[in-house]
Amino acid sequence: MKHGEQAYLDLCKHVMNNGTKKEDRTGTGTISTFGYQMRFDLNEGFPLLTTKRIPFKLVASELLWFIKGDTNIKYLLQHNNNIWNEWAFKKWVESNDYKGPDMTNFGLRATQDEEFRLEYEKQMDQFKKNILEDELFAATYGELGNVYGKQWRAWKTTAGETLDQLQDVIDTIKANPDSRRLIVSAWNPEDVPTMALPPCHTLFQFYVIDGKLSCQLYQRSADIFLGIPFNIASYALLTHLIAHECGLGVGDFVHTLGDAHIYTNHIEQIETQLAREPKPFPTITLNMEKTSVFDFELEDIKIEGYEPHPAIKAPVAV
């Protein structure tokens, strides 16, 4: 029987061997394929990749941020989570309030010019300090628009009301687990122009059978090296949390990808990862005293037995 992680490694090999060169929004360039599916049995361990270290606290704090309906990076920075910084930083450095040196194409330039990288880090440190210490600045430049949390928890209707999709789906799982409408959508066409980054993981659906909760995610855009390992762990965690609240076991996490791509500046890192042997998946423990998904904090979620290979660094395409 294949190790659960092999599903991800097979994806990497498939795109490396069968993908075609494709330009992208960031100007970095990718190797891309369209349409791919992976499946992880959540009873075989928690799918936190072991062929490189995945920082689980970043995964968990981002998911809790979504669950809270938050769209401002201040919460993330308070938990030392920097994964959404670049999109908010871009908004600041392109504004009239920004008085520092030109930061155009900062993501790409920071990987090519050491002097620029140091200046970029200096400006980013100032930006983070401003977010954490200045409420008005945080409200203006920490806000990412109507991204995931807003759509999950407060989807705005044409009547001006809001829908709490996540609460509704939990209520339906409890009342009618055989429903085929256990769906949460983050893709709101009207709101896409106002988002710092339109949702890559666009829609997820739950499925209950034999007392177990499974989840399928449709992801329109899949950054295989940096993004996908996070997404696998995030939706596996979401499935565990909702199964816990609904009194169910866990089944499978099914991950369906649209544009599955490897950035051209991640190829060497992928090759390093593919040369490593997967290790056993860790296990997850939840605080049993917490009965609602919405009450969980970072300290209520524990990963045990995680002994991965070292992290592999790679630049983020913004």
C-alpha positions as CSV (number, residue, x, y, z in Angstrom):
1,M,0.0,0.0,0.0
2,K,1.3,3.5,-0.9
3,H,2.3,5.9,1.8
4,G,-0.3,8.7,1.9
5,E,2.3,11.3,1.0
6,Q,2.9,9.5,-2.3
7,A,-0.2,11.1,-3.7
8,Y,1.5,14.5,-3.4
9,L,4.8,13.2,-4.7
10,D,3.0,11.6,-7.7
11,L,1.4,15.0,-8.4
12,C,4.9,16.6,-8.5
13,K,6.2,13.9,-10.9
14,H,3.2,14.1,-13.1
15,V,3.5,17.9,-13.6
16,M,7.3,17.7,-14.0
17,N,7.0,15.0,-16.7
18,N,3.8,16.0,-18.4
19,G,3.3,19.8,-17.8
20,T,3.7,22.5,-20.4
21,K,5.3,25.9,-20.0
22,K,2.7,28.6,-19.3
23,E,2.9,32.2,-18.4
24,D,1.2,33.5,-15.3
25,R,0.0,36.7,-13.6
26,T,3.2,37.1,-11.5
27,G,5.5,37.0,-14.6
28,T,7.5,34.1,-13.0
29,G,6.4,31.4,-15.4
30,T,5.2,27.9,-14.6
31,I,5.0,24.3,-15.7
32,S,1.3,23.5,-15.7
33,T,-1.3,20.8,-16.2
34,F,-5.1,21.1,-16.0
35,G,-7.2,18.8,-13.9
36,Y,-5.7,16.4,-11.2
37,Q,-7.1,14.7,-8.1
38,M,-5.5,13.3,-4.9
39,R,-7.0,11.4,-2.1
40,F,-5.8,11.1,1.6
41,D,-7.3,8.7,4.1
42,L,-7.4,10.7,7.3
43,N,-7.4,7.5,9.4
44,E,-3.9,6.8,8.2
45,G,-2.5,9.8,10.0
46,F,-2.6,13.6,9.6
47,P,-1.4,14.5,6.1
48,L,1.3,17.0,7.1
49,L,4.1,16.3,4.5
50,T,7.3,14.8,5.8
51,T,9.5,15.2,2.8
52,K,10.0,18.8,3.9
53,R,9.0,20.5,7.2
54,I,5.6,22.2,7.0
55,P,5.1,24.7,9.8
56,F,1.8,23.4,11.3
57,K,1.2,26.5,13.5
58,L,1.0,28.6,10.4
59,V,-1.5,26.2,8.8
60,A,-3.6,26.2,11.9
61,S,-3.5,29.9,12.6
62,E,-4.5,30.7,9.0
63,L,-7.4,28.2,9.2
64,L,-8.6,29.7,12.5
65,W,-8.4,33.1,10.9
66,F,-10.7,31.9,8.1
67,I,-13.1,30.3,10.6
68,K,-13.3,33.5,12.6
69,G,-14.4,35.4,9.4
70,D,-11.4,37.7,9.8
71,T,-9.9,39.4,6.7
72,N,-7.2,41.5,8.3
73,I,-3.6,40.3,8.7
74,K,-3.3,41.7,12.2
75,Y,-4.5,38.4,13.8
76,L,-2.0,36.5,11.7
77,L,0.9,38.8,12.7
78,Q,-0.1,38.4,16.4
79,H,0.5,34.7,15.9
80,N,3.8,35.3,14.0
81,N,2.2,34.2,10.8
82,N,3.5,36.1,7.8
83,I,2.0,34.1,4.9
84,W,-0.4,36.8,3.7
85,N,2.0,39.8,4.3
86,E,3.0,40.3,0.7
87,W,-0.5,41.1,-0.6
88,A,-1.2,43.6,2.1
89,F,2.4,45.1,1.8
90,K,1.8,45.6,-2.0
91,K,-1.3,47.7,-1.2
92,W,0.8,49.9,1.1
93,V,3.9,50.4,-1.1
94,E,1.7,51.3,-4.1
95,S,-0.3,53.9,-2.0
96,N,0.3,57.7,-1.7
97,D,1.0,57.2,2.0
98,Y,4.2,55.2,1.2
99,K,7.3,57.4,1.2
100,G,10.1,54.8,1.0
101,P,12.1,53.6,-2.0
102,D,10.4,52.0,-5.1
103,M,9.2,48.5,-4.3
104,T,7.8,47.7,-7.7
105,N,8.0,43.9,-8.4
106,F,9.4,43.5,-4.9
107,G,8.9,39.7,-4.7
108,L,11.0,39.0,-7.8
109,R,13.6,41.7,-7.2
110,A,14.2,40.6,-3.7
111,T,15.4,37.2,-5.0
112,Q,17.8,38.7,-7.5
113,D,19.3,41.8,-5.8
114,E,20.9,41.5,-2.3
115,E,20.9,45.2,-1.7
116,F,17.2,45.4,-2.7
117,R,16.4,42.4,-0.5
118,L,17.8,44.1,2.6
119,E,15.8,47.3,1.9
120,Y,12.7,45.2,1.2
121,E,13.1,43.4,4.6
122,K,13.5,46.8,6.3
123,Q,10.3,48.2,4.8
124,M,8.4,44.9,5.5
125,D,9.5,45.1,9.2
126,Q,8.2,48.6,9.4
127,F,5.0,47.6,7.7
128,K,4.4,44.8,10.3
129,K,5.2,47.1,13.2
130,N,2.7,49.6,11.9
131,I,0.0,46.9,11.5
132,L,0.6,45.7,15.1
133,E,0.8,49.1,16.8
134,D,-1.3,51.5,14.7
135,E,-5.1,50.6,14.6
136,L,-5.8,53.1,11.8
137,F,-2.9,51.8,9.7
138,A,-4.0,48.2,10.3
139,A,-7.6,49.0,9.3
140,T,-6.3,50.7,6.1
141,Y,-3.5,48.4,5.0
142,G,-3.9,45.2,6.9
143,E,-7.3,44.6,5.3
144,L,-7.3,42.1,2.4
145,G,-10.8,42.7,1.1
146,N,-13.6,40.1,1.0
147,V,-11.3,37.1,1.1
148,Y,-12.0,33.6,2.5
149,G,-13.2,34.5,6.0
150,K,-15.7,37.0,4.7
151,Q,-17.2,34.6,2.2
152,W,-17.3,31.6,4.6
153,R,-18.9,33.5,7.5
154,A,-20.6,36.6,6.0
155,W,-21.5,36.1,2.3
156,K,-23.4,39.2,1.3
157,T,-26.7,38.6,-0.6
158,T,-28.4,40.8,-3.1
159,A,-30.9,41.7,-0.4
160,G,-28.0,43.1,1.7
161,E,-28.2,40.3,4.3
162,T,-25.3,38.0,5.1
163,L,-25.1,34.2,5.0
164,D,-22.9,32.2,7.5
165,Q,-22.1,29.4,5.1
166,L,-19.8,27.6,7.6
167,Q,-22.4,27.6,10.4
168,D,-25.1,26.6,8.0
169,V,-23.1,23.6,6.7
170,I,-22.3,22.4,10.2
171,D,-26.0,22.7,11.2
172,T,-27.0,20.7,8.0
173,I,-24.4,17.9,8.7
174,K,-26.0,17.5,12.2
175,A,-29.6,17.6,10.9
176,N,-29.3,15.9,7.5
177,P,-26.0,14.2,7.0
178,D,-27.1,12.6,3.7
179,S,-27.6,16.0,2.1
180,R,-25.8,16.6,-1.2
181,R,-25.7,20.3,-0.5
182,L,-23.0,20.4,2.2
183,I,-21.1,23.1,0.3
184,V,-19.2,26.2,1.2
185,S,-18.1,28.5,-1.7
186,A,-15.4,31.2,-1.4
187,W,-15.7,32.3,-5.1
188,N,-18.1,35.2,-5.1
189,P,-17.8,36.8,-8.6
190,E,-19.1,40.2,-7.4
191,D,-16.4,40.4,-4.7
192,V,-13.4,39.0,-6.7
193,P,-12.2,42.5,-7.9
194,T,-12.0,43.8,-4.3
195,M,-9.9,40.8,-3.0
196,A,-6.2,41.1,-2.5
197,L,-6.0,37.6,-4.0
198,P,-9.1,35.9,-5.4
199,P,-9.6,32.5,-3.7
200,C,-7.5,29.7,-5.0
201,H,-9.4,27.1,-3.0
202,T,-12.8,28.0,-4.3
203,L,-15.3,25.5,-3.0
204,F,-15.5,22.6,-0.6
205,Q,-18.1,19.9,0.0
206,F,-18.6,17.5,2.8
207,Y,-19.9,13.9,2.6
208,V,-21.0,11.7,5.5
209,I,-21.1,7.9,5.3
210,D,-20.7,5.2,8.0
211,G,-20.4,7.8,10.7
212,K,-17.4,9.4,9.0
213,L,-17.0,12.9,7.5
214,S,-15.1,13.4,4.2
215,C,-14.2,16.6,2.4
216,Q,-13.5,17.4,-1.2
217,L,-11.9,20.7,-2.2
218,Y,-11.9,22.2,-5.6
219,Q,-8.9,24.4,-6.1
220,R,-8.8,26.6,-9.2
221,S,-5.1,27.5,-8.9
222,A,-2.6,25.2,-7.3
223,D,1.0,26.3,-6.4
224,I,2.3,22.8,-6.0
225,F,5.5,23.4,-4.1
226,L,4.5,26.2,-1.6
227,G,0.7,26.2,-1.6
228,I,-0.6,22.7,-1.9
229,P,1.2,21.2,1.2
230,F,-0.5,24.0,3.3
231,N,-3.9,23.4,1.6
232,I,-3.8,19.6,2.2
233,A,-3.1,20.2,5.9
234,S,-5.6,23.0,6.3
235,Y,-8.6,21.2,4.9
236,A,-7.6,18.0,6.7
237,L,-7.7,20.1,9.9
238,L,-11.0,21.7,9.0
239,T,-12.4,18.2,8.4
240,H,-11.2,17.0,11.8
241,L,-12.6,20.1,13.5
242,I,-16.1,19.8,11.9
243,A,-16.2,16.0,12.5
244,H,-15.4,16.7,16.1
245,E,-18.2,19.1,16.5
246,C,-20.7,16.9,14.7
247,G,-19.7,13.7,16.6
248,L,-18.3,12.0,13.5
249,G,-15.1,10.2,12.7
250,V,-13.0,11.3,9.7
251,G,-13.0,9.8,6.3
252,D,-11.1,11.0,3.2
253,F,-9.8,14.4,2.1
254,V,-10.1,14.6,-1.7
255,H,-8.2,17.4,-3.4
256,T,-9.2,18.3,-6.9
257,L,-7.0,20.7,-8.8
258,G,-7.7,23.0,-11.8
259,D,-4.5,24.7,-13.0
260,A,-1.8,22.7,-11.1
261,H,1.5,24.3,-11.6
262,I,5.1,24.4,-10.5
263,Y,6.8,27.8,-10.7
264,T,10.0,27.7,-12.8
265,N,11.9,29.0,-9.7
266,H,10.7,26.0,-7.6
267,I,12.0,23.2,-9.9
268,E,15.2,22.6,-8.0
269,Q,13.3,22.5,-4.7
270,I,10.8,20.0,-6.1
271,E,13.7,17.8,-7.3
272,T,15.3,17.9,-3.8
273,Q,12.0,16.9,-2.2
274,L,11.4,14.0,-4.7
275,A,14.7,12.6,-3.7
276,R,13.6,12.1,-0.1
277,E,11.9,9.1,1.4
278,P,8.5,9.9,3.1
279,K,8.3,9.2,6.8
280,P,5.1,8.2,8.8
281,F,2.4,10.9,9.1
282,P,1.9,12.5,12.5
283,T,-1.3,12.3,14.5
284,I,-3.6,15.1,15.6
285,T,-5.2,15.6,19.0
286,L,-8.0,18.1,19.6
287,N,-9.1,19.6,23.0
288,M,-12.1,17.5,23.7
289,E,-13.5,20.1,26.0
290,K,-14.1,22.4,23.1
291,T,-17.4,21.5,21.4
292,S,-17.7,24.2,18.7
293,V,-15.4,24.8,15.8
294,F,-15.6,28.5,16.5
295,D,-14.2,28.1,20.0
296,F,-10.9,26.6,19.0
297,E,-7.6,28.4,19.5
298,L,-4.1,27.3,18.6
299,E,-3.3,25.7,21.9
300,D,-6.4,23.4,21.5
301,I,-4.8,21.6,18.5
302,K,-1.7,19.4,18.9
303,I,0.3,17.5,16.3
304,E,2.3,14.5,17.7
305,G,5.0,12.3,16.1
306,Y,6.0,14.8,13.4
307,E,9.6,14.1,12.4
308,P,10.0,15.5,8.8
309,H,13.0,16.1,6.6
310,P,14.3,19.7,6.8
311,A,12.4,22.7,5.3
312,I,13.2,23.7,1.7
313,K,13.0,27.4,1.1
314,A,11.5,28.9,-2.1
315,P,10.4,32.4,-3.1
316,V,6.7,33.3,-3.2
317,A,5.3,34.6,-6.5
318,V,3.1,37.6,-5.8
